[in-house]
Amino acid sequence: MSPATSPPPAPQPPVSVVGIGADGWAGLTGPARSVLLDAGVLIGGERQLRLLPPECAGRRVTWPSPLRPAVRGLLAAHAGCRIAVLASGDPMFYGIGRALTEELGAGALHVVPHPSSVSYACARLGWPLEDTGTVTLVGRPTARLAAALYEGRRLLVLSADATTPAAVAALLRDRGFGPSRMRVLEQLGGTDEDCLDGTADTWAHPPGDPLNVIAVDCLSAPDAVRLGAVPGLPDAAYEHDGQLTKRHVRAATLGVLAPAPGELLWDVGGGSGSIAVEWLRTHPSCRAVTVERDPERAGRIARNADRLGVPSLRVVTGRAPEALAGLPVPDAVFIGGGLTAPGLLDACWEALPAGGRLVANTVTLESEALLADRYRRLGGDLVRLAVAHAVPVGGFTGWRQAMPVTQWSVRKPFPTHPGDNS
């Protein structure tokens, strides 16, 4: 038979992804067992593979560490085989299912889910799943939990290992949530299921089982600074040297920047990092880069981001516009300082894609003149924000006016002709 008439190669069988719980083989459904019994290659963590009986005769392969870079190569090495990947609980809930989908595409997978640890935890606690927040600390810094802390909120924290509960208790104490009740639920769904109870202030349990979920009933201390869910955190929430976009102006600025899930912000002239921090706090998938020329302030920005629960903030120490080179394309740009630096406004405008937003604040006449010129040329909105605070005046009360802030905001237009993105 000539090459032109050769039959097409056999299609690659889908990769099966099977969720398994602490109860192991006994807790699997019939379809899940059938997949694992028929698999020629079984890939998973050591703990997961040990849960399978000898009847699962496929070759057993343990995931290497780090896992993500090895996914594509490991699957390619077993191309043509019936591959079954083991996952903890629901593979598509903070599990390996996401990485496999991103690498292979959803059409190349056959996912057989199992109840997640969060489902088990809510069942044990009597918490409605839809009203319960979830934060994973698996492969992520403990500091990110701080962004989820609100008075009266119920949280489930996915632990990295047996040391996570103590780290969570320490963070709760440090962030003013020491009175919060903590319950550590171990081996959920398994025969060795257990629960440790206490408060963050008094937590003294030694490290237990590494397979655990932490339930937190958030309760703040009476003297804790209250942090809301919308932009405009109290100025006292930040460490700063005076270079801080003040609370009311910050709230107005974030309103115009209009962050949406997954979007990237450039915060140019970061100061204390407050704009980037509150952009990130609006949604866990938001991203931000702040550029600050002063190394001391750059360090302060990183500390503020860590304390307020957004340690993912990328801090670039350098002078703009030079420091902007090589940064990923932003969805929005905020310029809070350095407006008079030659080429800065042009560089930020050129970096934006069509539909991107630019917002610039200033208190100086020189920078205000630049913004007025750009407003005349490019349109947008030019506003003046003025805030006054009541202060004692002798035995009476009067108003003390803060320096007014001039703000220019504009959205980059979509091209009117193909190839025109100016």
Secondary structure, 3 states (H helix, E strand, C coil): CCHHHCCCCCCCCCEEEEEECCCHHHHCCHHHHHHHHHCCEEEECHHHHHCCCCCCCCEEEECCCCCHHHHHHHHHHCCCCCEEEEEECCCCCCCHHHHHHHHHCHHHEEEECCCCHHHHHHHHHCCCHHHCEEEECCCCCHHHHHHHCCCCCEEEEECCCCCHHHHHHHHHHHCCCCCCEEEEEECCCCCCCEEEEEECCCCCCCCCCCCEEEEEECCCCCCCCCCCCCCCCCHHHCCCCCCCCCHHHHHHHHHHHCCCCCCEEEEECCCCCHHHHHHHHCCCCCEEEEEECCHHHHHHHHHHHHHCCCCCCEEEECCCCHHHCCCCCCCEEEECCCCCCCCHHHHHHHHCCCCCEEEEEECCHHHHHHHHHHHHHHCCEEEEECCEEEEEECCEEEEEECCCEEEEEEECCCCCCCCCCC
